[in-house]
Each structure stands twice: as C-alpha cells, then as structure tokens.
Amino acid sequence: MGIWRYIKCDYEAAKRNDPAIPDGLRGFFEVVFCTPGFLAITAHRGIHFLHSALHIPVLPRFVSLLVRWWTGIEIHPAAQIGEGFFIDHGAGVVIGETTIVGKNVVLYQGVTLGGTGNEKCHKRHPTLGDNVFVGSGAKILGPITIGSNSRIGANSVVLKDVPAKATVTGMRARIVKVNGKQVGGGSSGFSQEELLSRVIRLEEEVYYLRGELKEMRGEAPAEERASGEGLDVEVMHGSSVIGGAHKFTYQSDISKK
C-alpha cells in the first residue's frame, strides 16, 4: 500500500508544479502517459523495491537503463526519494546511488545529483531536505546536505552544505539569501552602483600615485603624469540570479583634475 501512496503524491506534485497540464481526464492522461518526470519516478519506485527490498541483482540496473532510454532521466536503483517528487522536462537529469531526497522536491532538466570522484566513503552523493527547488543545469556534487526549503539557482555548482531556507546561485555557488534576507555582498550597506564608483575612484588615485612615484624616481616626466593619457578604467560586475542576470559597466577616461 505504501508504494501507491508515493505514486499518488508524485501525481499530485506533477499536477501542482506543471502549469501546462490541464484539469480533468485529459490532464490525468497527460501526467500518466506524457510526463517523463512522473514516468521516471513511478518506474523508480518499483525498481528501488527490487533493488533494496528484494536484493535482486542486475535486473534493477538493466530496467533503470531502459527507463533512462525512455525518459532521458537516469536514477540509480539505490537512490532514496521521498514522496511528492517532481522532475520538469527531465532531459539529462542524473541521480546517483547514495542520493537521499526528501519530500516535495522539484528538479528541472539537466540537474546532476552526483559525486566529485574524490569521496573516500560509501556516501558519495548529496542529501536534499524537504521542499527543495533545483533549477535547470545545476550540479550538486559530493556527500553534502541541502537544507529544507532551499532554492538552488540554474547552472549553479554546489560543493558545500547549504543551510535551510537559503537561496544559492552562481557557477561557484554562493548563498545570496537566508530566510528571504540578503546576505554576503549586501552586508556592506552600499548598493552595487556605489561600490563600483568607489572602485573607480580608487583606480584613479592609484594611477596618480604611481605617476608621482615614477616622477620621484626620475622614470617619467611630470607632464606625462599630469596628462592622464592612456588611462582607461573599466569596471564590470556581473551577478546571476535564478530568474536572469544583470551587469553594470562603468568606464572612465581620466584627465588632469
């Protein structure tokens, strides 16, 4: 009876998380026959039973390969996945052997829950808490823990533990929010524009100080230092968020003040 409860929760998760699925009988058939995430997790429930409860060798791995060919989603038979699991689109999703996934977790296409290859213990893959959202292309690697109610941004590479209720983004993933509050760069009290303008002013001062130092050493005439010719300060800053990216660019041609 337990496996049917899991399948029911997975079906409800597909209906809840995929706005393209209509209501009524048509929606039921679309989930059951046309949603690769639901097909993959339903097959995994039976495969996991064969592997972990009945300890049947080889066959579960073989069937999981057929499911990968059918859906584009690879889930190792030993992976432990909680109820209400949903994979949207599904292509390229890989879930490793010792992965543990909590309840109501959502993954998008291209997600990898894998290992780094440097693990020395049996637990080589991550543990995800309840209600975790993982954006498309994200890689969560190693025996780390992702806290419940966390959000992993698209294309993030996560190699360290993430606390509960955190938002993580970036190719070298960093925590940008905890409990909905900004952390990290926002702690300085300055906006990004203010910080960038301060960097430009520091670049200007360094330029003039270098000119004075060269003049004192007799390496450059004063008029060359004063002219400011050839100095072009450009500061670029990019930051990625789950929904997109933005970039600030400042350019300054410095002449004698």
C-alpha positions as CSV (number, residue, x, y, z in Angstrom):
1,M,0.0,0.0,0.0
2,G,2.9,2.3,0.7
3,I,4.1,2.5,-2.9
4,W,0.6,3.6,-4.1
5,R,0.7,6.5,-1.6
6,Y,4.1,7.5,-3.1
7,I,2.7,7.3,-6.6
8,K,-0.4,9.4,-5.6
9,C,1.8,12.1,-4.1
10,D,4.0,12.1,-7.2
11,Y,1.0,12.5,-9.4
12,E,-0.3,15.4,-7.3
13,A,3.2,17.0,-7.4
14,A,3.1,16.8,-11.3
15,K,-0.3,18.5,-11.4
16,R,0.8,21.1,-8.8
17,N,4.1,22.1,-10.4
18,D,3.4,21.9,-14.2
19,P,1.0,24.7,-15.3
20,A,0.8,23.1,-18.8
21,I,-1.2,20.2,-17.5
22,P,-5.0,20.8,-17.8
23,D,-7.6,19.7,-15.4
24,G,-9.9,16.8,-15.8
25,L,-9.5,13.5,-17.6
26,R,-7.2,15.0,-20.2
27,G,-4.8,16.2,-17.5
28,F,-4.8,12.7,-15.9
29,F,-3.8,11.0,-19.1
30,E,-1.1,13.7,-19.9
31,V,0.5,13.1,-16.5
32,V,0.3,9.3,-16.7
33,F,1.4,8.9,-20.3
34,C,3.2,12.1,-21.4
35,T,5.1,13.5,-18.4
36,P,8.7,12.0,-18.3
37,G,9.3,13.0,-14.7
38,F,6.3,11.2,-13.5
39,L,7.1,8.1,-15.6
40,A,10.7,8.0,-14.4
41,I,9.8,8.3,-10.7
42,T,7.0,5.8,-10.9
43,A,9.3,3.3,-12.6
44,H,11.9,4.0,-9.9
45,R,9.5,3.2,-7.1
46,G,9.3,-0.4,-8.4
47,I,13.0,-0.6,-9.4
48,H,14.0,0.6,-5.9
49,F,11.8,-2.1,-4.3
50,L,13.5,-4.8,-6.4
51,H,17.0,-3.5,-5.6
52,S,16.7,-2.6,-1.9
53,A,13.9,-4.8,-0.5
54,L,14.3,-8.0,-2.6
55,H,18.0,-7.5,-3.3
56,I,17.7,-8.8,-6.9
57,P,21.0,-8.3,-8.7
58,V,21.5,-6.9,-12.2
59,L,17.8,-6.7,-13.2
60,P,17.1,-3.4,-11.5
61,R,20.1,-1.8,-13.1
62,F,19.0,-3.1,-16.5
63,V,15.5,-1.8,-16.1
64,S,16.8,1.6,-15.0
65,L,18.8,1.8,-18.2
66,L,15.6,1.1,-20.2
67,V,13.8,3.9,-18.3
68,R,16.7,6.3,-19.0
69,W,16.4,5.5,-22.7
70,W,12.6,6.0,-22.5
71,T,12.6,9.3,-20.4
72,G,16.1,10.8,-20.6
73,I,16.3,10.6,-16.8
74,E,18.8,8.4,-15.0
75,I,18.1,7.4,-11.4
76,H,20.2,4.7,-9.7
77,P,18.0,1.9,-8.3
78,A,19.5,2.5,-4.8
79,A,18.6,6.3,-4.6
80,Q,16.2,7.1,-1.8
81,I,13.5,9.5,-3.0
82,G,10.7,10.9,-0.9
83,E,7.0,11.4,-1.8
84,G,5.8,14.3,-4.0
85,F,8.9,14.2,-6.2
86,F,8.7,16.1,-9.5
87,I,11.1,16.5,-12.4
88,D,10.1,19.1,-15.0
89,H,11.1,18.3,-18.6
90,G,13.6,15.8,-17.3
91,A,16.2,15.5,-20.1
92,G,19.7,14.9,-18.8
93,V,18.8,14.5,-15.1
94,V,21.2,12.2,-13.2
95,I,20.6,11.0,-9.6
96,G,23.4,8.9,-8.1
97,E,23.4,5.8,-6.0
98,T,23.7,7.2,-2.5
99,T,21.5,10.2,-3.1
100,I,18.8,10.9,-0.5
101,V,15.9,13.2,-1.5
102,G,13.2,14.5,0.9
103,K,9.6,15.3,0.3
104,N,8.1,17.6,-2.4
105,V,11.4,18.2,-4.1
106,V,11.4,19.8,-7.6
107,L,14.2,19.3,-10.2
108,Y,14.5,20.8,-13.6
109,Q,16.2,19.5,-16.7
110,G,20.0,18.9,-16.7
111,V,20.3,18.6,-12.9
112,T,23.0,16.3,-11.5
113,L,22.9,14.9,-8.0
114,G,26.3,13.2,-8.2
115,G,29.8,12.7,-6.8
116,T,33.0,14.6,-7.2
117,G,35.1,11.4,-7.6
118,N,37.2,12.2,-4.5
119,E,34.9,10.6,-1.9
120,K,36.5,8.0,0.4
121,C,33.3,6.7,2.0
122,H,30.2,4.9,0.9
123,K,28.1,8.1,0.9
124,R,29.2,9.8,-2.3
125,H,26.2,11.8,-3.3
126,P,24.1,14.6,-1.8
127,T,21.2,14.7,0.6
128,L,18.3,17.1,-0.2
129,G,15.8,18.1,2.5
130,D,12.1,18.7,2.1
131,N,10.7,21.3,-0.4
132,V,14.0,21.9,-2.2
133,F,13.9,23.5,-5.6
134,V,16.8,22.9,-8.0
135,G,17.0,25.0,-11.2
136,S,17.9,23.7,-14.7
137,G,21.5,22.6,-15.2
138,A,22.5,22.8,-11.5
139,K,25.2,20.4,-10.3
140,I,25.1,19.3,-6.6
141,L,28.1,17.1,-6.0
142,G,29.5,15.1,-3.1
143,P,28.2,14.0,0.2
144,I,26.8,17.4,1.1
145,T,23.4,18.4,2.6
146,I,21.0,20.9,1.1
147,G,18.7,22.1,3.8
148,S,14.9,22.0,3.6
149,N,13.1,24.8,1.7
150,S,16.2,25.9,-0.1
151,R,16.4,27.0,-3.7
152,I,19.4,26.2,-6.0
153,G,19.7,28.6,-9.0
154,A,20.0,27.4,-12.6
155,N,23.6,26.3,-13.6
156,S,24.9,26.6,-10.0
157,V,27.7,24.2,-9.0
158,V,27.2,23.3,-5.3
159,L,30.1,21.6,-3.4
160,K,29.3,22.7,0.1
161,D,26.5,22.3,2.6
162,V,23.6,24.7,2.2
163,P,21.5,25.8,5.2
164,A,17.7,25.5,5.4
165,K,15.7,28.3,3.7
166,A,18.7,29.5,1.7
167,T,18.9,30.7,-1.9
168,V,22.1,29.7,-3.8
169,T,23.3,31.0,-7.2
170,G,26.5,31.1,-9.3
171,M,28.9,28.8,-11.1
172,R,30.8,28.7,-7.9
173,A,27.7,28.6,-5.8
174,R,27.3,31.2,-3.0
175,I,24.5,31.8,-0.6
176,V,22.6,35.1,-1.5
177,K,19.6,34.8,0.7
178,V,18.7,33.1,4.0
179,N,15.1,33.2,5.2
180,G,14.4,35.7,2.4
181,K,17.0,38.2,3.6
182,Q,20.1,39.2,1.5
183,V,23.4,38.0,2.7
184,G,27.0,38.4,1.5
185,G,27.5,41.4,-0.7
186,G,24.5,43.2,0.8
187,S,26.1,43.3,4.3
188,S,28.3,46.2,3.4
189,G,25.4,48.7,3.4
190,F,26.3,50.0,-0.1
191,S,24.5,49.4,-3.4
192,Q,26.3,47.8,-6.3
193,E,26.5,51.2,-8.1
194,E,28.1,52.9,-5.0
195,L,30.6,50.1,-4.6
196,L,31.6,50.3,-8.3
197,S,32.0,54.1,-8.2
198,R,34.3,53.7,-5.2
199,V,36.4,51.2,-7.1
200,I,36.8,53.6,-10.0
201,R,37.9,56.4,-7.6
202,L,40.4,54.1,-6.1
203,E,41.7,53.2,-9.6
204,E,42.2,56.9,-10.3
205,E,44.1,57.5,-7.1
206,V,46.3,54.6,-7.7
207,Y,47.1,55.9,-11.2
208,Y,48.2,59.3,-9.9
209,L,50.1,57.9,-7.0
210,R,52.1,55.7,-9.4
211,G,52.8,58.8,-11.6
212,E,54.1,60.7,-8.6
213,L,56.3,57.7,-7.6
214,K,57.7,57.5,-11.1
215,E,58.5,61.2,-11.1
216,M,60.3,60.9,-7.7
217,R,62.4,58.1,-9.2
218,G,63.0,60.1,-12.4
219,E,61.3,57.4,-14.5
220,A,58.6,59.6,-16.1
221,P,58.3,63.4,-16.7
222,A,55.7,65.3,-14.7
223,E,53.7,66.4,-17.8
224,E,53.2,62.7,-18.8
225,R,51.9,62.0,-15.3
226,A,49.6,65.0,-15.4
227,S,48.2,64.4,-18.8
228,G,46.5,61.2,-17.8
229,E,46.8,60.0,-21.4
230,G,46.2,56.3,-22.0
231,L,44.3,55.7,-18.7
232,D,41.1,53.9,-19.3
233,V,39.3,52.5,-16.2
234,E,36.6,49.9,-16.8
235,V,35.0,48.0,-14.0
236,M,32.5,45.3,-14.8
237,H,30.4,43.4,-12.4
238,G,28.0,40.5,-13.1
239,S,25.7,38.6,-10.8
240,S,23.4,35.7,-11.6
241,V,20.0,35.2,-10.1
242,I,17.5,32.4,-10.5
243,G,15.4,34.3,-13.0
244,G,18.2,36.0,-15.0
245,A,21.3,38.1,-14.8
246,H,22.4,41.8,-14.8
247,K,25.6,43.6,-15.4
248,F,26.9,47.1,-14.6
249,T,29.6,48.7,-16.6
250,Y,31.5,51.9,-15.8
251,Q,34.1,53.5,-17.9
252,S,36.2,56.5,-17.0
253,D,38.8,58.4,-19.1
254,I,40.8,60.4,-16.6
255,S,42.4,63.7,-17.4
256,K,44.1,66.2,-15.2
257,K,41.9,67.5,-12.5
